[in-house]
Amino acid sequence: MHPGEPQVLDYLRSRRVMWAMRRSCFVLWRRCERGAEMSKDLQSAVFSTLKSLQGLEPLKRLFWQHLNYDRVNQPLPRRDWADSARQALAEDPFLFADANGFHILYCRLAADRLRLTDERAVVNRLLREHPYALFVFSDRSQTRWHFVNVKEGAKTPEGAERKGRRLLRRIAIGPEERLRTATERISMLDVAALPPMLFGVSPLAIQQRHDEAFDVEAVTEAFFEDYKRVFARLQEDLHRQAPDPVWAHDYALQFLNRLMFLYFIQRKRWLGDDPDFLRTFWEAYKDAGQPRDTFFERWLSALFFEAFNDRFQAGRADRAHFPPGIRDALVLAPYLNGGLFTRNELDRRFPFTVPDSIFEMLFDRFNGQTPGFLEHYNFTISEDTPFDQEVAVDPEMIGKVYESLVNITFEGVEEEDLRGTAGIFYTPRVEIDLMCRLSLVDWLANRLGEKYKPLLYEAVFAYDPDEKEDADEAVARENLWPELDGLLREVTVLDPACGSGSFLVGMLAVLDDLQARANAQLGRDETPYERRKRIIGQSLYGVDVMDWAVHVAELRLWLQLMVETPLQPAELKFRPLLPNLSFKVRPGDSLVQEVGGINFALHRTHLDIPRALKGRLTQLKGEKLKFYHGDRTGRFRTEAELKQEERCLFRDILAARQHALDNRLKGIRRQLSATQMNLAGEATQAVDAKTAQALEAEVATLEAEQGQVAKALDAVRTAQEVPFVWDIAFVEIFEGDEGGFDVVIGNPPYVRQERIAPPDKREDDYDPDEWRELKKEYKEKLRRSVAVAYPRFFGYKPTSGKFRKLDGKSDLYVYFYLHGLSLLNEQGSFCFITSNSWLDVGYGKDLQEFLLKHSQAKMILDNEAKRSFSQADVNTIIALLGPPDDRRPVGLDRTTRFVMFKVPFEEVLSPVVFQEIEEATGRLVRPEFRVIARQQRDLHEEGLAVGKKGEVRKAAARYQGNKWGGKYLRAPDIFFTILEKGKGKLVRLGDIAEVRFGIKTGANEFFYLDEERIAEWGIEEEFLKPVIKSPRECKGILVRPAELRYKAFMCHLDKRELRGTSALRYIEWGEEQGFHRRPSCSGRLRWYDLGAREFAKVLYPMIHSDRPAAFWNSDNVVVDHNLFEILTNEPLLIWSCLVSSLQILFRELFGRSSLGQGALKTEGVDIRKFYVLRPEVFGAAATTAIREGFDALSRRPIYSLANEISRPDRRALDTVLFDALGLTKREREKVYKAVVALVQRRLEKAESLSQKR
């Protein structure tokens, strides 16, 4: 070949490719031009076909004619199939359409219902030969259809043996289904609409288009955007009629949620045997010639408050306006006794109406299109699971709507502030499912024994029918079903910040599956409706501070019963359909328990209850269940009567405790006053001095408790209304045999400390000073409440009321951690998803120390592949914790496992994954995850305060916090290699050097002067010293006074010694400005004297961007508090460690990345924990090389990281440290890669968040 030929061929190839690309672009442009018109025609044809989908001919027409797939007619024999898949079908499936290797397969099920388990069994079998396919299922009669898209799990990391689970997503077609969404999504499957490629459209490209069409999130987002428009319009309309914007907001939510509830349940044909009853109802109103704007008042109100409460009287004269068919439907409407359709305070507060224009938006026309908003979407009553989803609006949407719109007012709110001080973010269902299963396995293992934990993982994490069958047989072989069944029927689960009830619904689904399997194994006959109703009544509890959250949670639990109820329409009239959830999901403040100003956090002491009162507790528990079921044999007819009994019982328990305290005090006093005769015939005290001292201390404690109980009794007796108190609302839980809940689970609100405020009050109702004081008082109550819950840990003294206070910078979720743990019984399990900030920041130290000493941080789970809260600037972790013991430091000998997942959570919902995690004893790396197991005693010692120099005295040292997130979750693998190779060589900086703040002047505008100010005042040179205020003032590593803009006023003389100086005049001017009264200044002997200091050669910045810098202060300039001074006997060697690439790694892992613009902050407590090489590790040659490196770096500016780490002089300096650690060439490159990745990730995250805003 001629030397020039390869280039010519490449040129020609590139020309052909460019020509093909230009032709494709031209074709695509032509198609886009015709796209809008074709799309309308296509959607019209698809809609008509779906509407008449009965039998195979319309299905073939849909794909062959409208969606442009090739005709095929190929039966697929199932002779060699497993029974579960073969028996699910009425006949052999067949391949009836194809597009370039992408197959459309039809499967007719043998059953009259479309069962998801049957579909999954068939899909799993067919996928072996048809990896790119759409599966169309019908019931036996071919009247109901599922179009099923299979989305494979995320690409498994290289080397992974386990494959991700398949997600099956469905579009339902049938007589009751609304077809607008189905039409839009199925129209997207048109092969002709795909952009042409050089070699034709690949099956992968078609699969990707199908995946896009079946994207549930896209439908969810579209519904939510439309909902917000309707909500805003309704809220605005209501606010015009009433002066209260909060009422307008709350009523708009209540009204739309009532309607959404009816859209779900009308699918059951319980309203006039009509799956479209509300639309029929509206059309009847329009046809009846009623006065405009009376639909709400005269029609809908009758449905809500009369028909659903068994009070509609068709014969009344004022009901004659209803047509006969509508009257009959209202007479036979189901009795919805749960409270959702009872007039409440929102209904009564103002005279108002909802105009017909709102209903026209809802039913007729919305956003310029027909039909209206609610008629446009398909509603499905069953909630999705992590691996089965329907492309429709399910009840979870009610939760998403609530938790997204909870704080919107009619004025409008910026997107990032929608949830404002409520701090509410909706937890994805995959995380919910994982947490429910993890906590159940943990609790069951606590009760049955750790030896059964692997088996419990198999049973609880079984999703597919085959997995369940294998696991159930394994449980049966161990003869464990009877005991397991008993525990599952008794378990009590609490979400203390339940929001819209997502965790309660999630736990219901998991418990329902496990108990259905237990019933099958034990031969128990129980309908799905009975089973779910029993689980909700006996096992699920929730509390939320917002009333409407409680209503939404109730609504979602009711809908879960609706799915499975076997009741026919005629039965619904005479039998209450909805259980009463008033005593299951309760409104109230989970954190501050006060009645009449008295703190009621009493359950930590678990009161001693007489037998008679225990009998009343048992009776109360039974009466609550009767009330829940609507049982007319119950003693209490109303919610108020039952609440009064709760209050009376708790009052009597307090009185019994008071009586017991009185008796104990009398007994002790008798002991103390008892005398005996000594040998000399003198009367002396009967008990020895040591015993007497102990008894006197007990008297003081008992008297303090006696006073508390007396105050509590008085508060309960006199308070007109008792707010939510754990011990009253769930007295049967806390004073029962278990003494707490079995599982506490949830996603507490994320509220930053500066926004913590009383949840029942609004800032708008107070002036700024009053609001500030209210916030301060509430935060003090929060701190006291956790101290009362854990008196030994916080040193709470009932006699004096003094205690060690939780860090004032703690965000609200920290209080939820501590309170939530206190609600557990001794064998309970705790699982929260929260911000990860407590793992690394200073205010997390109290929680860390408590868990290490008095509980167990069993697992801390993070995920680097996918953020749980994509809509919020919050990075989260899942924490699985053990029950607390405030009395003893039981935690130090336990193990914590830090797990970083490298794939989304849906890819690790497997028993094998968690069995491996449980077995890890050190560091275990798998393609899907990395786990690091650490003894809590070691973690505690790592977090002990580092002194200025020298060894930590463990017995006396304070726990100052540890960088759990940086060291054990986010740290790359090379970090652990460095620690391993650095054993005996690396030491914490704080152990060998003093890390000191720069000067905090308290009045920078006085103490820091530029040349203009100096000239203006003529201040003498002896009182001025150059000062470095910011690292940005230094271009290189050397702090050069000539480059600094300011000088510091440094005067150590008395005013008498300053007579006649400009310095004195300047000081007197400062006093006229009031600088001397500022807190930092007034505390000094001479307010203007910053004190004499020993100057450090090594300086380290507090704030970092992407410039790796540690500075050298050879001229002893004054250092501002934006930098830290490192005082050491070996400044050059320590500087070399701090400026090295190794230290950038430590900085990124130990620093705080919560600042704006992606900046990283390192406080003194962080810097003291940096690892540096011991000075004695460096020999003479290494020290010489460091001096040469210092000289080289000092002659040039410091560049950005990407530029800096490739420079030979920096690499030469790094080499000295790498050699000392013995890192290989490959390990050195890993250091550089890790450093760049960590800095880049931090800056990119900040950039993406700013773009989102």
HELIX and SHEET records of a PDB file:
HELIX    1   1 GLU A    5  LYS A   51  1                                  47    
HELIX    2   2 LEU A   56  ARG A   61  1                                   6    
HELIX    3   3 LEU A   62  HIS A   66  3                                   5    
HELIX    4   4 ASP A   83  ARG A   86  1                                   4    
HELIX    5   5 LEU A  116  LEU A  126  1                                  11    
HELIX    6   6 ARG A  180  SER A  187  1                                   8    
HELIX    7   7 VAL A  191  ALA A  193  5                                   3    
HELIX    8   8 PRO A  203  ALA A  213  1                                  11    
HELIX    9   9 VAL A  216  GLN A  241  1                                  26    
HELIX   10  10 PRO A  245  ILE A  265  1                                  21    
HELIX   11  11 GLN A  266  LYS A  268  5                                   3    
HELIX   12  12 PHE A  277  ASP A  287  1                                  11    
HELIX   13  13 PHE A  295  LEU A  300  3                                   6    
HELIX   14  14 SER A  301  SER A  301  1                                   1    
HELIX   15  15 ALA A  302  GLU A  306  3                                   5    
HELIX   16  16 ALA A  307  ASN A  309  5                                   3    
HELIX   17  17 ALA A  317  ARG A  319  5                                   3    
HELIX   18  18 PRO A  324  VAL A  331  1                                   8    
HELIX   19  19 GLU A  345  ARG A  348  1                                   4    
HELIX   20  20 ASP A  356  PHE A  359  1                                   4    
HELIX   21  21 GLU A  360  ASP A  364  3                                   5    
HELIX   22  22 PHE A  373  HIS A  376  1                                   4    
HELIX   23  23 GLU A  396  LEU A  405  1                                  10    
HELIX   24  24 GLU A  415  ASP A  417  5                                   3    
HELIX   25  25 GLY A  420  ALA A  422  5                                   3    
HELIX   26  26 ARG A  429  LEU A  448  1                                  20    
HELIX   27  27 GLU A  450  TYR A  452  5                                   3    
HELIX   28  28 LYS A  453  VAL A  460  1                                   8    
HELIX   29  29 PRO A  465  ARG A  477  1                                  13    
HELIX   30  30 TRP A  481  GLU A  490  1                                  10    
HELIX   31  31 SER A  502  LEU A  522  1                                  21    
HELIX   32  32 PRO A  528  SER A  539  1                                  12    
HELIX   33  33 ASP A  547  GLU A  564  1                                  18    
HELIX   34  34 PRO A  569  LEU A  572  1                                   4    
HELIX   35  35 HIS A  603  THR A  605  5                                   3    
HELIX   36  36 ARG A  611  HIS A  629  1                                  19    
HELIX   37  37 GLU A  639  SER A  673  1                                  35    
HELIX   38  38 ALA A  689  THR A  718  1                                  30    
HELIX   39  39 TRP A  726  ALA A  729  1                                   4    
HELIX   40  40 VAL A  731  PHE A  734  1                                   4    
HELIX   41  41 GLN A  753  ARG A  755  5                                   3    
HELIX   42  42 GLU A  763  ASP A  765  5                                   3    
HELIX   43  43 PRO A  768  ALA A  789  1                                  22    
HELIX   44  44 LEU A  812  SER A  822  1                                  11    
HELIX   45  45 SER A  837  LEU A  839  5                                   3    
HELIX   46  46 GLY A  842  GLY A  844  5                                   3    
HELIX   47  47 LYS A  845  HIS A  854  1                                  10    
HELIX   48  48 PHE A  905  GLU A  907  5                                   3    
HELIX   49  49 PRO A  911  GLU A  919  1                                   9    
HELIX   50  50 GLN A  936  GLU A  942  1                                   7    
HELIX   51  51 TRP A  964  TRP A  964  1                                   1    
HELIX   52  52 GLY A  965  ARG A  970  3                                   6    
HELIX   53  53 ASP A  973  LYS A  981  1                                   9    
HELIX   54  54 LEU A  989  ILE A  992  1                                   4    
HELIX   55  55 ASN A 1004  PHE A 1007  1                                   4    
HELIX   56  56 GLU A 1011  TRP A 1017  1                                   7    
HELIX   57  57 GLU A 1021  PHE A 1023  5                                   3    
HELIX   58  58 PRO A 1031  GLU A 1033  5                                   3    
HELIX   59  59 PRO A 1041  GLU A 1043  5                                   3    
HELIX   60  60 ARG A 1056  LEU A 1058  5                                   3    
HELIX   61  61 SER A 1062  GLU A 1072  1                                  11    
HELIX   62  62 PHE A 1075  ARG A 1077  5                                   3    
HELIX   63  63 PRO A 1079  SER A 1082  1                                   4    
HELIX   64  64 PRO A 1131  VAL A 1139  1                                   9    
HELIX   65  65 SER A 1141  PHE A 1150  1                                  10    
HELIX   66  66 GLY A 1156  GLY A 1158  5                                   3    
HELIX   67  67 GLY A 1164  ILE A 1167  1                                   4    
HELIX   68  68 PRO A 1175  VAL A 1177  5                                   3    
HELIX   69  69 ALA A 1180  SER A 1194  1                                  15    
HELIX   70  70 LEU A 1201  GLU A 1204  1                                   4    
HELIX   71  71 PRO A 1208  LEU A 1221  1                                  14    
HELIX   72  72 LYS A 1225  LYS A 1252  1                                  28    
SHEET    1   A 7 ASP A  70  PRO A  75  0                                        
SHEET    2   A 7 PHE A  94  ALA A  99 -1                                        
SHEET    3   A 7 PHE A 102  ARG A 108 -1                                        
SHEET    4   A 7 ALA A 133  SER A 138  1                                        
SHEET    5   A 7 TRP A 145  LYS A 151 -1                                        
SHEET    6   A 7 LEU A 167  ILE A 173 -1                                        
SHEET    7   A 7 ASP A 388  GLU A 390  1                                        
SHEET    1   B10 VAL A 585  PRO A 587  0                                        
SHEET    2   B10 LEU A 540  ASP A 544  1                                        
SHEET    3   B10 VAL A 493  ASP A 495  1                                        
SHEET    4   B10 PHE A 741  GLY A 746  1                                        
SHEET    5   B10 LEU A 824  SER A 835  1                                        
SHEET    6   B10 THR A 876  LEU A 881 -1                                        
SHEET    7   B10 ALA A 857  ASN A 863 -1                                        
SHEET    8   B10 THR A 895  PHE A 901  1                                        
SHEET    9   B10 PHE A 929  GLN A 935 -1                                        
SHEET   10   B10 ARG A 923  VAL A 925 -1                                        
SHEET    1   C 2 GLU A 594  VAL A 595  0                                        
SHEET    2   C 2 ILE A 598  ASN A 599 -1                                        
SHEET    1   D 2 THR A 675  MET A 677  0                                        
SHEET    2   D 2 ALA A 683  GLN A 685 -1                                        
SHEET    1   E 2 LEU A 986  ARG A 988  0                                        
SHEET    2   E 2 TYR A1171  LEU A1173 -1                                        
SHEET    1   F 4 GLU A 994  PHE A 997  0                                        
SHEET    2   F 4 LEU A1123  LEU A1127 -1                                        
SHEET    3   F 4 VAL A1098  PRO A1101 -1                                        
SHEET    4   F 4 PHE A1111  TRP A1112 -1                                        
SHEET    1   G 4 TYR A1008  LEU A1009  0                                        
SHEET    2   G 4 TYR A1046  PHE A1049 -1                                        
SHEET    3   G 4 LEU A1024  ILE A1028 -1                                        
SHEET    4   G 4 VAL A1118  VAL A1119  1                                        
SHEET    1   H 2 ILE A1103  HIS A1104  0                                        
SHEET    2   H 2 LEU A1160  LYS A1161 -1                                        
END                                                                             
